[in-house]
Amino acid sequence: MKTTTPYDPQSEARWVPEPDKRPGRTAFQRDRARVLHSAALRRLAGTTQVVAPMRSDFPRTRLTHSLECAQVGRELGAALGCDPDLVETACLAHDIGHPPFGHTGEEALDQAAAACGGFEGNAQSLRILTRLEPKRFAPLDEPEVRLAPWPGRSVGLNLSRAALDAATKYPWARGGHPTDPASTKYGVYGDDLPVFRWMRTGAPDGRRCFEATVMDWSDDVAYSTHDVEDGLQAGHIDPAALRAPQERAELFRIAERFAADTGPEEFGATLDRLQAEEWWPASYDGTARARAGLKDFTSQLIGRFCLAAEQATRARYGPGPLTRYAAELVVPRGVRLECAVLKAVAVRYVMQRDEQAQLRSRQRVVIAELADALLRTAPDGLDPVFAAQYAEAEDDRAALRTVIDQIATLTDASALALHAKLLG
């Protein structure tokens, strides 16, 4: 017998209806399995998180980050009454559209894709889930055009409406941010609006579903804590430096990116509060005891951030399952500022190192030259799936989007290899 959930049939509906292959599984268990077995998720093992793959004995990649985010999100979501498989699916899928070289590759592809509407990793995630990752095709004779805008073409993993919505961090098109039209963050390209509109049926305009807010906070929790852990373990962060006035001043300037309404005094009190905890590392020397202490540091932070959000959300909305649009995750200001300070620590001591700046510059050139070379020689150089997509392109915008899709599916290593093959 299928497990009952607090989700209605509309939430469990798929863009193209399909029967269950095995009775007893929920719609969201099927969604989780589809994402977990996808090639798009696997390729994240070769995509930069902070340190590029193969540049460290213990690098976190986009894949390990996604798995860690999923563990955090599953437990936090379950504690608040969400379907745990649904939240885990959203967390696994949230970075699936990130291109090679992480945010550096994202910025370079946005420039290369200017003539077809730009590039955004979150919008690319929706595109992969609903079009590029081949799992299901729309029937040629589908009578409902809104369900099959591309008869006979791939509809990606054909996830449930709730799963797609939960994985969408920015539910609007470019320039459609509900409070900041200049924002560069968005979740759908113009030619993917049919499935986006289907996904958002009945949703308040511009508002994320509850599961997406859980996913988003889990993402912040996972990468802010683990990036600092990696920086400490690699020797890039000296805990003693975080007490020096000059270092703190620079750190707090960076933290303003993540909490613009906060000044140095409040950031200082936030960092002091963290440093006063008994589990905050005073130093790190690489010994087994130090490594165990570092793991405890990470675990304490994750527990602290999740419990604060759980308690604050329950205080506002009460007991019982919180799903879809019945609530919004509440994260206390103090905890958000602690997370912002940790992000700033990672930016200053890991991402802003001179060698990282030089590497990012080279990576931007690789992406730009790949886009130019592939566009000049297409369909030659494209994988078969993208060569076919290129042949069906209706105009230059669609042709360019196909080339961008090809590059976005590469890992760091395969991007470098293809660049070497095409340009020597």
C-alpha positions in Angstrom: 0.0 0.0 0.0 1.3 3.5 -0.9 2.3 5.7 2.0 -0.1 8.6 2.5 1.4 12.1 2.5 0.0 15.6 3.2 0.4 16.5 -0.5 -2.4 16.7 -2.9 -2.6 15.1 -6.4 -1.7 18.3 -8.1 1.6 18.4 -6.2 2.4 14.8 -7.2 1.4 15.3 -10.9 4.0 15.0 -13.6 4.3 17.2 -16.7 3.7 14.1 -18.9 1.5 11.6 -17.0 3.0 8.1 -16.6 2.0 5.0 -14.6 3.8 3.7 -11.6 6.2 0.8 -12.5 6.2 -0.6 -9.0 3.3 -0.2 -6.5 4.1 1.1 -3.1 6.5 3.9 -3.9 5.5 7.5 -3.4 5.8 10.1 -6.1 8.6 11.7 -4.2 10.5 8.5 -3.8 10.5 8.1 -7.5 11.7 11.7 -7.9 14.6 11.1 -5.6 15.6 7.9 -7.4 15.5 9.7 -10.8 17.8 12.5 -9.6 20.1 10.2 -7.8 20.6 8.0 -10.8 21.0 10.9 -13.3 24.2 11.6 -15.3 23.7 15.3 -14.5 24.2 14.6 -10.8 27.1 12.3 -11.3 29.0 14.9 -13.4 29.0 17.2 -10.3 31.8 15.0 -9.0 34.0 16.7 -11.5 32.8 20.2 -10.9 34.4 22.8 -8.7 32.9 23.6 -5.3 35.7 25.7 -3.7 38.9 23.8 -4.5 39.1 22.4 -8.1 38.9 18.6 -8.3 42.3 16.9 -8.4 44.0 19.8 -6.7 43.6 18.4 -3.2 43.5 15.0 -1.5 40.2 15.7 0.0 38.3 18.2 -2.2 34.7 18.9 -1.8 33.1 18.9 -5.2 29.6 20.1 -6.3 28.5 16.4 -5.8 29.7 16.0 -2.2 28.2 19.4 -1.4 24.9 18.4 -2.9 25.0 15.1 -0.8 25.8 17.1 2.3 23.0 19.6 1.6 20.6 16.7 1.0 21.4 15.2 4.4 20.9 18.5 6.2 17.7 19.3 4.2 16.2 15.8 4.7 16.4 16.0 8.5 15.3 19.6 8.8 12.4 19.1 6.4 11.2 16.0 8.2 11.3 17.8 11.5 9.0 20.4 10.1 6.6 17.9 8.5 7.8 18.0 4.9 8.1 14.8 2.9 11.8 14.0 3.5 12.2 12.5 0.0 10.8 15.6 -1.6 13.3 17.9 0.3 16.2 15.6 -0.3 15.3 15.5 -4.1 15.3 19.3 -4.1 18.7 19.5 -2.3 20.3 16.9 -4.6 19.0 18.8 -7.7 19.6 22.4 -6.6 23.1 22.6 -8.1 22.6 20.3 -11.0 22.9 23.1 -13.5 26.2 24.4 -12.4 28.8 24.5 -15.2 32.5 23.6 -15.1 34.6 25.8 -12.8 31.8 26.7 -10.5 30.7 30.3 -10.2 33.6 31.4 -12.5 32.2 29.2 -15.3 28.8 30.6 -14.6 29.9 34.2 -15.0 31.9 33.3 -18.2 28.9 31.5 -19.7 26.6 34.3 -18.9 28.8 36.6 -21.0 29.0 34.0 -23.8 25.2 33.5 -23.8 24.3 37.3 -23.8 22.8 37.0 -27.3 20.4 34.2 -26.2 19.3 35.6 -22.8 22.3 34.8 -20.6 23.2 31.9 -18.4 22.3 31.2 -14.7 23.0 28.0 -12.9 19.6 27.8 -11.3 17.8 28.3 -14.6 20.0 25.7 -16.1 19.0 23.3 -13.3 15.4 23.6 -14.4 16.4 23.1 -18.0 18.3 20.0 -17.2 15.5 18.5 -15.1 12.8 19.2 -17.6 14.6 18.9 -21.0 18.2 18.0 -21.2 18.5 14.9 -19.0 16.9 12.2 -21.1 14.5 10.0 -19.2 11.0 10.6 -20.7 9.7 11.9 -23.9 6.4 13.7 -24.6 4.0 11.5 -26.6 3.7 12.6 -30.3 -0.1 12.4 -30.0 -0.4 14.2 -26.6 -3.7 16.2 -26.8 -2.9 18.6 -24.0 -0.4 21.1 -25.4 0.3 22.6 -22.0 1.5 19.2 -20.9 3.6 18.6 -23.9 4.8 21.8 -25.6 7.4 19.8 -27.5 5.6 16.6 -28.8 8.1 13.8 -29.3 10.9 15.7 -27.5 12.5 15.1 -24.2 10.8 16.3 -21.0 13.9 15.5 -18.9 13.4 13.5 -15.7 9.6 14.3 -15.7 9.7 15.0 -12.0 6.6 15.8 -10.0 5.3 19.4 -9.8 6.3 19.7 -6.1 9.8 18.4 -6.7 10.5 20.9 -9.5 9.0 23.7 -7.4 11.1 22.7 -4.4 14.3 22.7 -6.4 13.6 26.2 -7.7 15.4 28.7 -5.6 14.4 31.7 -7.7 10.9 31.2 -9.1 10.9 34.0 -11.7 12.5 34.8 -15.1 15.4 37.2 -15.6 14.6 40.7 -14.4 11.5 39.3 -12.5 12.8 39.4 -8.9 9.8 40.5 -6.8 11.7 43.2 -4.9 15.0 43.8 -6.9 14.6 43.9 -10.7 18.3 44.4 -11.1 19.1 41.0 -9.4 21.1 38.6 -11.6 19.4 35.6 -9.9 16.6 33.9 -11.7 15.3 30.4 -12.2 14.0 30.0 -15.8 15.0 30.9 -19.3 12.4 32.3 -21.7 12.1 29.2 -23.8 11.5 27.0 -20.7 8.5 29.1 -19.5 5.9 26.5 -20.6 7.0 23.9 -18.0 7.7 26.7 -15.5 4.2 27.9 -15.8 2.9 24.4 -15.4 5.1 23.9 -12.4 3.9 27.1 -10.7 0.2 26.4 -11.2 -1.6 27.8 -8.2 1.6 29.2 -6.6 1.7 32.8 -5.3 3.7 35.0 -7.8 7.4 35.2 -6.9 7.0 33.2 -3.7 9.1 30.1 -3.0 7.4 27.0 -1.7 8.2 26.0 1.9 10.3 23.0 0.7 12.4 25.4 -1.4 13.1 27.6 1.6 14.3 24.5 3.5 16.5 23.6 0.6 17.9 27.1 0.4 18.8 27.3 4.1 20.3 23.8 4.0 22.5 24.9 1.1 23.7 27.9 3.1 24.3 25.8 6.2 26.2 23.1 4.2 28.5 25.3 2.3 29.2 27.9 4.9 30.3 25.3 7.5 32.1 22.9 5.2 34.0 25.6 3.2 35.4 26.9 6.5 36.2 23.3 7.5 38.1 22.8 4.2 39.9 26.0 4.6 41.1 25.2 8.1 42.1 21.7 7.1 44.1 22.9 4.1 45.9 25.5 6.2 44.4 28.5 4.5 42.6 29.8 7.6 44.4 30.7 10.8 41.9 30.9 13.6 44.2 33.4 15.5 44.0 35.8 12.6 40.2 36.2 13.2 41.0 38.1 16.3 43.2 40.7 14.6 41.4 44.1 14.2 42.6 44.7 10.7 41.6 41.2 9.5 38.2 41.5 11.1 37.6 44.8 9.4 38.3 43.3 6.0 36.2 40.2 6.9 33.2 42.3 7.9 33.4 44.3 4.6 33.1 41.0 2.8 30.3 39.8 5.1 28.2 42.8 4.0 27.6 41.0 0.7 25.6 38.4 2.6 23.9 40.7 5.1 23.8 44.2 3.7 21.9 45.7 6.6 24.6 44.9 9.1 27.5 47.0 10.4 30.9 46.1 11.8 29.8 46.2 15.4 27.1 43.6 14.9 29.4 41.5 12.8 32.0 41.8 15.5 29.5 40.6 18.2 28.5 37.8 16.0 32.1 36.5 15.5 32.8 37.0 19.2 29.8 34.9 20.0 31.0 32.0 17.9 34.6 32.3 19.1 33.4 32.0 22.7 32.0 28.5 22.1 34.1 25.7 23.5 34.1 23.9 20.2 35.4 26.9 18.2 38.9 25.9 17.0 41.8 27.9 18.6 44.3 26.3 16.1 44.6 23.4 13.7 47.8 21.2 13.3 46.5 18.3 11.3 46.7 15.7 14.1 43.9 13.1 14.6 42.7 15.0 17.6 42.6 18.3 15.7 40.7 16.6 12.8 38.2 15.2 15.3 37.8 18.6 16.8 37.3 20.1 13.4 34.5 17.6 12.6 32.9 18.5 15.9 33.1 22.2 15.0 31.2 21.5 11.8 28.7 19.3 13.4 28.0 21.8 16.2 27.4 24.6 13.6 25.1 22.5 11.5 23.0 21.5 14.5 23.0 25.1 15.8 21.8 26.5 12.5 19.1 23.9 11.9 17.7 23.8 15.4 17.4 27.6 15.5 15.4 27.5 12.2 13.2 24.6 13.3 12.4 26.2 16.7 11.7 29.7 15.2 9.5 28.2 12.4 7.5 26.1 14.9 7.1 29.1 17.2 5.5 31.0 14.3 3.4 28.3 12.7 2.8 25.8 15.4 2.8 21.9 15.2 1.8 19.8 12.4 3.1 19.3 8.8 4.3 22.5 7.1 4.2 22.0 3.3 4.1 23.9 0.0 2.6 27.4 0.7 1.4 26.9 4.2 4.5 28.4 5.8 7.9 30.0 5.2 11.0 28.9 6.9 12.0 31.3 9.8 15.7 31.8 10.4 16.6 34.0 13.4 18.7 37.1 12.5 21.6 36.1 14.8 22.0 32.7 13.1 21.8 34.3 9.6 24.6 36.6 10.6 26.7 33.8 12.0 26.3 32.1 8.6 27.2 35.3 6.8 30.4 35.6 8.8 31.4 32.1 8.0 30.8 32.7 4.3 33.0 35.8 4.5 35.8 33.7 6.2 35.7 31.2 3.3 35.7 34.0 0.7 38.6 35.9 2.3 41.0 33.1 3.1 40.1 30.4 0.5 38.5 32.0 -2.6 40.5 35.2 -2.7 44.0 33.6 -2.5 46.3 34.9 -5.3 46.6 31.4 -6.9 42.8 31.1 -7.0 42.5 34.5 -8.7 45.0 33.4 -11.4 43.2 30.1 -11.9 39.8 31.7 -12.3 41.2 34.1 -14.9 42.4 31.1 -16.9 39.1 29.3 -16.5 37.2 32.3 -17.9 39.4 32.3 -21.0 38.8 28.5 -21.5 35.0 29.0 -21.3 35.0 32.0 -23.7 37.2 30.3 -26.2 35.2 27.1 -26.1 32.0 28.9 -26.8 33.5 30.7 -29.7 35.1 27.6 -31.2 32.0 25.4 -30.8 29.7 28.0 -32.3 32.0 28.5 -35.3 32.3 24.8 -36.1 28.8 23.5 -35.0 27.4 21.0 -35.3 31.0 19.5 -35.5 32.4 19.2 -32.0 29.0 18.8 -30.3 27.9 15.6 -28.6 25.3 13.7 -30.7 22.4 14.9 -28.4 23.4 18.5 -28.8 24.2 18.1 -32.5 20.6 17.0 -33.0 19.3 19.9 -30.9 21.5 22.3 -33.0 20.0 20.9 -36.2 16.5 21.6 -35.0 17.3 25.2 -33.8 14.8 27.7 -35.1 17.1 30.7 -35.1 20.5 31.9 -34.0 19.4 32.3 -30.4 18.4 28.7 -30.2 21.6 27.6 -31.9 23.7 29.6 -29.4 21.7 28.2 -26.5 22.5 24.6 -27.7 26.2 25.4 -27.6 25.9 26.9 -24.1 24.0 23.7 -23.0 26.9 21.6 -24.4 29.5 23.5 -22.4 27.4 23.6 -19.3 27.3 19.8 -19.2 31.1 19.5 -19.1 33.1 18.8 -16.0 36.2 20.8 -15.2 38.4 18.1 -16.7 36.3 17.6 -19.8 36.1 21.3 -20.5 39.9 21.5 -20.4 40.2 18.4 -22.6 37.8 19.7 -25.2 39.5 23.1 -25.2 42.9 21.4 -25.8 41.3 19.3 -28.6 39.7 22.2 -30.4 42.3 24.9 -29.8 45.5 23.1 -29.1 
